[in-house]
Amino acid sequence: MDSNRGKEISEDWNPTCEYEWLSSVFKPVKAMTLNSDECDMASYLFGRSTDELVLIVSDIPYCEGTREVLQCLKPREMLDQDVINLAVCMLTYQAKNEMTKRGIWFLPTIFSQYVLAWKAQTQDMLKKYHNKFMGTFDKISKIFLPVHDSECSHWFLLVIDFDKKELIYLDSLPSHSARADRMRSIKKLALYMEEFLMDSSFYMTWTRNKSNISEFSLVTPNNLGMQATNSNDCGIWVIKWMIEKGTNEYQIYVDEGTRLRIALDLILDPSNLLNETTLAVAKQSRRVEQIN
């Protein structure tokens, strides 16, 4: 997305009266800058419009972003897993278009849910996810796996780092009572991925590299921070960790502006086949509002 497109209307999140309502809905602690296109889109998405057009169709066919789905990006709403999957599709699109030797894979939420429910048949999983979200094992660097703790209705993230041989556990709301179950989930996923990646479809030749993922060290980075009380931001943290890809040792910052930033990036990113169409509709909607 072109961050310079349009006129910047705010450098410290103090929108003009035309967009003043935005600052009453989203209250970021840190400064936030939006250009005019982004303000038009935010107004269209979170404002008074009630049409139910599909706003996001990923370049990687998986799920659609409707207005109803994206409303969960409002402050304090629990994130719908479809939004996490839309982010996975966006990041996968970006990763596949980056000219790097070492790849990063982002897997949708249902992948880990199938594995943890003992419903993951290898051939079925390969058909559903290999071509869309994965590549050749010889070029892999990291795999990002969003994981859902159904008992607590909570999202956390598992990163399989092949360079450091680590299983990195990222959790914005650690729980002493839930830790044992979450560790078991991580170990189950690690063992499954180890066997899954032995399939011949991941290799260019008959030679297969044994990954030994189940023997990787389990690591929790220090000073990760925690989500704000009553924010329901666990899914937002998962998305932001995936976006940052481990930059600065997984140290990230999340506030209400992060929710708005994710919504705008999902809609305006080149991976969205409807990005230009949706922006045109948003601008037309804004013009109609100004006339009325």
CORWOUR-V695444 format. One record per backbone hydrogen bond with DSSP energy under -0.5 kcal/mol. NH is the residue of the N-H (numbers start at 1). CO is the residue of the C=O. E is the energy in kcal/mol with one decimal. If there is no record, write none. Layout:
NH/CO/E + NH/CO/E
This chain:
3/1/-0.9 + 5/2/-1.5 + 9/34/-2.0 + 10/34/-0.7 + 13/32/-1.3 + 19/16/-1.8 + 20/17/-0.9 + 22/19/-1.9 + 23/19/-0.6 + 23/20/-0.9 + 24/20/-0.5 + 24/21/-0.9 + 25/21/-1.1 + 25/22/-0.5 + 26/22/-2.9 + 36/7/-0.8 + 39/35/-2.1 + 40/36/-2.5 + 41/37/-2.3 + 42/38/-2.7 + 43/39/-2.5 + 44/40/-2.2 + 45/41/-2.8 + 46/42/-2.8 + 47/43/-1.3 + 55/65/-2.4 + 56/65/-1.6 + 58/63/-0.9 + 59/271/-2.1 + 61/59/-0.7 + 65/56/-2.7 + 66/64/-0.8 + 67/53/-0.8 + 70/66/-2.4 + 71/67/-1.1 + 72/69/-1.4 + 73/70/-1.9 + 74/71/-1.9 + 76/231/-0.5 + 77/74/-1.7 + 79/232/-0.5 + 83/80/-1.5 + 84/80/-1.0 + 85/81/-2.3 + 86/82/-2.2 + 87/83/-2.1 + 88/84/-2.2 + 89/85/-2.4 + 90/86/-2.3 + 91/87/-2.8 + 92/88/-2.4 + 93/89/-2.4 + 94/90/-2.1 + 95/91/-2.6 + 96/92/-2.6 + 97/93/-1.1 + 98/94/-0.5 + 98/95/-0.9 + 100/98/-1.8 + 103/101/-0.6 + 103/139/-4.7 + 105/142/-2.6 + 107/144/-2.4 + 111/108/-1.2 + 112/108/-0.7 + 113/109/-1.4 + 114/110/-2.5 + 115/111/-1.9 + 116/112/-2.7 + 117/113/-1.3 + 118/115/-1.6 + 119/114/-2.9 + 120/114/-0.6 + 121/119/-1.2 + 122/120/-0.5 + 125/121/-2.7 + 126/122/-2.5 + 127/123/-2.1 + 128/124/-2.0 + 129/125/-2.4 + 130/125/-0.5 + 130/126/-1.7 + 131/126/-0.6 + 133/129/-2.6 + 134/129/-0.6 + 134/130/-2.3 + 137/202/-2.2 + 138/202/-0.6 + 139/136/-1.7 + 140/137/-1.9 + 141/103/-3.1 + 142/103/-1.2 + 143/160/-1.7 + 144/105/-2.9 + 145/143/-0.5 + 145/158/-3.1 + 146/107/-0.7 + 146/144/-0.5 + 147/156/-3.1 + 149/147/-0.5 + 149/154/-3.7 + 150/148/-1.0 + 152/149/-0.7 + 153/149/-1.1 + 154/149/-1.8 + 156/147/-2.6 + 157/170/-2.7 + 158/145/-2.4 + 159/168/-2.4 + 160/143/-2.7 + 160/158/-0.5 + 161/159/-0.8 + 161/166/-2.8 + 162/141/-2.5 + 162/160/-0.8 + 163/141/-0.8 + 165/161/-0.9 + 166/161/-1.9 + 167/217/-3.5 + 168/159/-3.2 + 168/166/-0.7 + 169/167/-0.6 + 169/219/-2.9 + 170/157/-2.7 + 170/168/-0.6 + 171/169/-0.5 + 179/175/-1.2 + 182/178/-2.2 + 183/179/-2.6 + 184/180/-2.0 + 185/181/-2.1 + 186/182/-2.0 + 187/183/-2.4 + 188/184/-2.4 + 189/185/-2.5 + 190/186/-2.5 + 191/187/-2.3 + 192/188/-2.3 + 193/189/-2.7 + 194/190/-2.0 + 195/191/-1.8 + 196/192/-3.1 + 197/193/-2.4 + 198/195/-1.5 + 199/196/-1.6 + 202/199/-1.8 + 203/200/-1.8 + 210/208/-0.6 + 215/212/-1.8 + 216/213/-2.0 + 217/165/-1.8 + 219/167/-3.0 + 219/217/-0.6 + 227/172/-2.3 + 231/228/-1.9 + 237/233/-2.4 + 238/234/-2.0 + 239/235/-2.2 + 240/236/-2.6 + 241/237/-2.8 + 242/238/-2.0 + 243/239/-2.5 + 244/240/-2.4 + 245/241/-1.6 + 246/241/-0.6 + 247/244/-1.6 + 249/246/-1.2 + 250/247/-0.7 + 251/248/-1.6 + 252/250/-0.7 + 258/255/-1.4 + 259/255/-0.8 + 260/256/-1.3 + 261/257/-2.7 + 262/258/-2.4 + 263/259/-2.1 + 264/260/-2.4 + 265/261/-2.4 + 266/262/-2.5 + 267/263/-1.6 + 268/264/-2.8 + 269/265/-1.6 + 272/269/-2.1 + 273/57/-2.8 + 273/271/-0.7 + 275/272/-1.7 + 278/274/-3.2 + 279/275/-2.0 + 280/276/-2.2 + 281/277/-2.1 + 282/278/-2.4 + 283/279/-2.4 + 284/280/-2.2 + 285/281/-2.6 + 286/282/-2.0 + 287/283/-2.2 + 288/284/-2.1 + 289/285/-2.0 + 290/286/-2.1 + 291/287/-1.9 + 292/288/-2.3
